[in-house]
Amino acid sequence: MSRSDALAAAAAHFDRGDFARDLARRVAIRTESQDPASGPALHSYLADEIGPSLAVLGFEFRLHANPEPAFGPFLIATRHESDDLPTVFMYGHGDVIRGQDKSWTRGQGPWVLAADGERLYGRGTADNKGQHSINIAALAQALAARGGRLGFNVKVLVETGEETGSPGLAAICAREREALQADALIASDGPRLTRHRPTLFLGTRGVANFDLSLELRKGAHHSGNWGGLLRNPGTVLANAIACLVDGRGRILVPALRPPPIPANVRAALAGVEFGGEPGDPAIDRDWGEPGLTPSERVIAWNTLEVLAYRTGNPDYPINAIPANAKAMMHMRYVVGTDVSRLREVVKAHLAAHGFGDIEVGEVVTMAATRLDPDNAWVRFAQASIERTTGAPPVLLPNLGGSLPNDVFADILGLPTVWVPHSYPACAQHAPDEHLLAPVAREALQIMTGLWWDLGEQAATLPRRSAH
């Protein structure tokens, strides 16, 4: 069979309903990792659904208990053809956010795959069951088209705790580092830039969450009797935040600002536009770091946000000066930003501006990652997708959001190439989550073509390890 035959077979697999039947079985398994009672469903998803689906394709698989016992297991599967061939690492997560059963207005609820026009409704269709199902189905198409031989090796890791912060993922990858050796990660999660534009992203911005709090006294005091005599913690904290980030969103703490945007990152973002799709909010053009394009602000720069702010009782305000105030702060940051001393840096900056009595809470972080856009695996994936679709994909050096990509980039040392199969308005994490059928069909062809090209070009791709 030829490459075009393989793409046609992938399209036929979708058109016959075979893909939907596989996805329907997976959606029906209630893998809500936030529910403490979900353990049997999480285990079943790996042991009874994904493992056997991979075994049919020649994989050997094992389930591994989570190093953090309260959370769900991991599946590691391997298909090995030759020590002389490159090895691709695939990742997915089988857990989903809570179903929110009573809030669905379309389809047949979260646990039944239901088609309505071009939408396939069901919990996990976009995040992440539909996406890893596309990649597995595409492997099957490429394997059949190439006569039962891929031309490369594959290792698969599926976790069941991504929606609760991927507990145990770093530990399992560190423990199984030898077993998980590979040459590159090719995986799928998150949305395309738009439904019509296939997209690659090469990492993620990091996240740092911390609280600011100020308690000045016990209890509130009448503002008529004490106003003008007592410091108001709400006012003080608001001004303290304003010395960290200004009124147009520009970060004012030098140590929290990123290094200059690399030339190849800036070049990759040239012409990339965010927003403009139905349901998207209007972009505030004058918000954020001056001198940057909107795409550079959300992909290649740091942002410091106030997620929540509380002083007094907003629901039932009284004429009194409150005793305390608290703000929940949230920073998205890019590669090159040192967050190892973030708490100390913020405390010193506040103190230097007269706010030394504000308490800075412990910082919870997820690391930033970004593969060099000139990496050979990136160029390979770009060329393959363009060959399939007739147009180059959007290349995002990293997502504006976050995934546990640092585990794969830093612990396993892998070049990381992500090919998302969803779109921004998929209602991920909300009622009425859905996968777009035209996007899924195209994605099945894109991934079949990518696996075909990998088998054809295996000898030309860089190797990182012996397998």
N, C-alpha and C positions, 0 to 999 in steps of 0.2 A: 504493500500500500504506500501511497505517497502522502506528503504532508497535507495536501488539500483533501485527500480521502479521510485522513484522521480528523480534520476540522469538520468535514461533512458528517462523519460518524458522531462527533460530539454534539453537533446540532440535532441530529436525529435522536440521540439519547435523551435530549431535553424535550424535543417535540413529541416523542412517544409517551411522555409522562414518566419515564423511568427515574429521572432525577427527583421528580416530585414525590414518587412513592418512597424512595429512600429517605428523603427529608421528612416526610410525614411520620415515618416510624420514629425518627429522632426527636422531632418536635413533641411527640406524644409522651416522651419520658420526662417527667417533671423534675428537672435537675436544678432546682432553686437552691443555690449554695448558701443563701442567707438563712435558710430554714434548717434548724438543727436536726430535724427529722428526715432530711433529704439524703442521708448516707446511702441507703439501699438503692435509690434511684441513680445517684452519682456512680456507684459501683456498677450498676447494670448498664449504664450508658457505655462504659468502657468495655466491660466483660462480655456483654451480650450483643452489643451493636457495633461499636467501632472496631474492636479487636477482630471479630469474625469477618467484618467487611475488608479489613486489611489482609487477613489470612488468605482469603480467596485470591488476592493479588500476589501471593508468595511471601508475605511478611511473617516473621516470627514475633510474637508479642508477649509481654509480661506486664502485669499490674504491680505497682509498687505502693505500699502504704505511705501516707503522707508523714514526713518527719515531724509534723505538728499534728498529733493524734486526733485533735478535734475536727480536722478538715478532711476533705475527700481525697481519693487516690489519684495516681498518675498512671498513664499507659505509655510504655516505651516499646516501639516496634521497629524492626530492622528488615530491610530487603537488600541483600548483598549479592552482587553479581561478580565483582572482581576487585582485587586489591589495586589494580592498575587504573581504576575508574574514579572520578570524583564522587563525593558523597554530599547529597543535599539533606539539610535538616528542615523538617516541616513541623510546625507548631499549630495547635488549635486549643480552644477550651470548650468543654462540653457543658459547663454550668451556665445558667442564665440568671438574669435578675428576676425578682419575684413576679409571678404571673399577673397580679392585679386583676384577677378574673372578672370582677363585677364592673370594671371600668371600661371594658372593650366595647366599642361601638360598631366595629366592622369585623368581617370574618365570622368565625364560630368560637371565639375565645382563644386563650393563649395556647391550648394544648391540642388543637386540631388545625392541621394545615388546610387553609381554605383559599381558593383562588377567587378573586373579584377583579375582573378586568385584567390589567397587567400586574396586579399586586398579589403576592403570595403571603397571606397573613399567618402569624403564629409566633409564639415566643421563641427566640433564638434563630429565626429565619435570617436576620441580618447580623446578629451578634451571639454566637459565632458559628452555630451549627450549619447554617446555610453556606458560610464561607469555606469552612474546612470540608464540607460535603462536596463543594465544587472542585476543590483541589484533589480530593480522593477520586472522584468520578473522572476527572481529567487524566489522572495517572492510569486508570483502567483503560481509557480510550487510547492513550499513547502506547500502553503495553500491548494491547490487541493489534494496533496498527503496525507495530514494529516486530510482530511475530513472536511475542512472548518475552522480549528482551528490551529493557529500557535503554541500556547503554550508560547507566550511571547507578549508583547506590543511593538508597534512601533511608533516613532515620526519622521517625515520627515521635513527637512527644505531645500528648494531649493531657491537659490538666483539668481539674474540676473545681477550681477555686478562684478563677480570675476575677469574678465579680465581688469577691470579698478581699481583694488585694493580693491574690496569688500566694497565700501562705504556703511555705514549704518549697516553693519553686526554686528559689536560689539554693536551698540546701540540697534538694534532689539533684540539681544540675552540678553542684560542686561534688557531691558524693559519686555521681555517675559520669564524671567528666570523661573518663576514658571510653566508656561505652557510647557516649554521645559525640565523640570526635567527628567532625564533618568539615567540609570546605566552605559552605555558605548556608545561611538560612534563607529560604524562600517560603513565605507564609502570607496569610491574609487575615486582616482585621481592620476595623474602622471603615470610613467612607472614602469613596472617590472625591475629587474636588467637586465635580458635578456628575449627574447621572450619565451625561453624554460623553464624558472624557475619562477614558482609562487612566489610571494614576499609579505611580510608584512613589513610595516614601521609604526613607533610608534610616530612620531612627525616630526619636521622639524628644520633645522638650521634657525637661525634668520638672518635678513638683516639689515645693517646700511649703508646708503649712505650719503656722505658729499663731499663738494668741498674744494680744496685748491687753493688759488689764491694769486698772488703777482703782484702789480702794482708799479713800481719804478719811473715812470715819464710819462709825456704826450708826445706821439709820439715817432717814431723810429729815430735812429741817425746813420749816415753812419759809417760802421764798419772800414773803412780805416782811418777815422779822429778820431774816438772815441773808437775803439777797444783797450782794455787794460786799459782804463780809466773809463769805465762805467760798472757797474754790469749788467750781463745778466740775466734777470728774468727766462729764460728758463733753464739756467744752475743752478741757485740757487734753483729753484723748483725741478729739477731732483735730486739734492743732498739732498734736504729736504725729498723727498720721500724715498731716499735710507737710511735715518736714521730711517724710520718707518718700512720698509720691505727690506730685503737685496736682493742681486742679484740672490738668488736661491729661493726666495719666503718665507723666514722665517720671521715671525713677530718679530720686535725688541723692541716693546713697552711692557714692562712687564704687564701692566694693560689690554692690549688687548689680552693677551694669555689666553687660557682656563685652567681650573683646570685639574689635571691628569685624563686620561681616566678611567672610572670605570671598574672594572674587568669583570662584566657581559656584558658590552658594547664591550670590547675588545674580549671577548669570542664569542659573537654573530657575530663579523666581521671576526673571524678566517676562512681562506679559501675563503672568498668572494673576487672575482676578478672583477674589472671594465675594460671595454673595450674589444677589441678583436672581436666585431661583425662587419659585413660589414658596412662600412660608418663611423665607430668610428675613432676618431683621435688616433694616437700612443701616449701612456702615456709617459711623461718625468719622468723617474724613479728617477732622481737626483733632482727633483724639490720639494719644500715644506719642511716641518718640518723634520729634520733628525731623524732617528730612528723609524719612523712610516711606516707601510705598506701603499700602495696606498689607500686601503679602509678606513683606519683610518684617512688619511689626508682629504678625501672628506666627510666623515660622522661624525667623532668624534673630529675634530680639527677646528680651526679658520683659515681663509684665508683673506688676505688684498690684493685687486686687484686695478690696475689702469684701469678704464674703458675707459677713454679718456684723451687726453693731447693736449693742444694747446698753441703755442706761435708763434708770427709772423703770416705769412700767408703761411701755408704749400702748398697750391695750386699754389701760385705765390710768391715764396721766393725772397726777395731782399737782397742786401748786406748792411743790417742795423741791428743794435742791437734793438730787440723789446722792447716795453715799458712794457709789462705785460705777464703773463703766468697763465694758469689755468689747474687744473687736477680734474677729477671726480673720487672719490675714492669709493670703494665698499667692505664692510666687510661681510663675512658669518661667523656666530658664533654659538657656541653650548651652551646648557644649562650650567649655572654656570658662564658665562661671564657677568660681570656688564657693561652694556653700558649706564647706566643712566647719567654718567658724561663723555661720550666719547669725546665730543668737548673740555672740559677743559683738559682732559688727553692728547689729541693730541697737543693742544696749548702749554701745559707745556713741553712736550717732545721736541717739535720743538724749543721752546725758550732755553731749556737746551743745545741744540746742535747748537745754534747760528742762528736760523731761526725764531726769535721772530716777524719779520715783516710779516710773511706769515699769511694770513687770513684763518681761518677755518670756513666754512659755517655751517649753522644749520644742524643737523643730523636728518634724517628720518629713522625710524626703524620699523621692524616687529619682534615680540618676538620669541625666540627659545623655542621649546618644545621637550620633550622626555619622554615617558612613560617608567617605569621600565620594562626591558625585562622579569623579573620574575613575572609580574602581572598575575593574574589568567585568565583575559580575553585574554591575549596574548597566554598563554599556551592552552587555549580552541581553539583559532583560528588556532594555529599551528597544533594541533592534528586533527582538522576537515579537514584541507586542505590536510594533509598527508594521512588521511583515504580516501579521494576522489581521489588523484592523485598517491598514492603509494610512494611518496617521501616527505621529509620535505621541507617546503618553505624556501626561503632565508629570514632571519630576519635582517632588517636594523633598528637599534634603532631610527634612524631618517633619513629623506631624506637629501641629500646634498643641495637641493633647498628649496623653501619656499612655504607654503600655509597658509591660515588664521587659522591654527590649534590652535593658542593661544587663539582665541575666544572660542573654545570648551573646551580646557584644563583649561584655567584660568578663564574665565567668567562663564561658565557652570559647571566647575569642573569635567569634564568627563575623564575617561580613554579613550584613542584614539587609535584605531586599523584601519589602512588603508590597503586595499587589492586592489592594482592597477591592471587594466585590459589592459593597453597599453604596449608599448615597446619602447626602446630608439629611434628607427629610424622611428617613426610614422609620422614625419613631422608636429608635433604639432606647431601651430602658423604660419606655412608656407603654401605655395601652396602644393597641393597633399596630404593633411592630410588624414590619413587612419587608419582603425582598421583592425587588422589581424583576419580573420575568424577563424583559428584554436585556437587562443588565446581567442577570444570572446566565442567560443563554450565551451572550457575548463572552462573559467571563469563562464559561466552560470551554469555549473555543480558544480564548487567549491562553488558558493554562494548558490545554492540550497541545497547542502550538509551542508553548514554552518548554514543556517536557519533551516534545519531539526534537526541538532544536538543541536542547541540552544533550540528548542522546547522540545527535549528529556532530556536535561541536565539543564533546567532552574533552578531547585531547588538547584543545586550545585554551581551556579555562584554568586559572591558577589553582594550585593545590596548596593546602595548608598543613595536611597531616597524612600519615599513612594509616590505612584502615585494614 
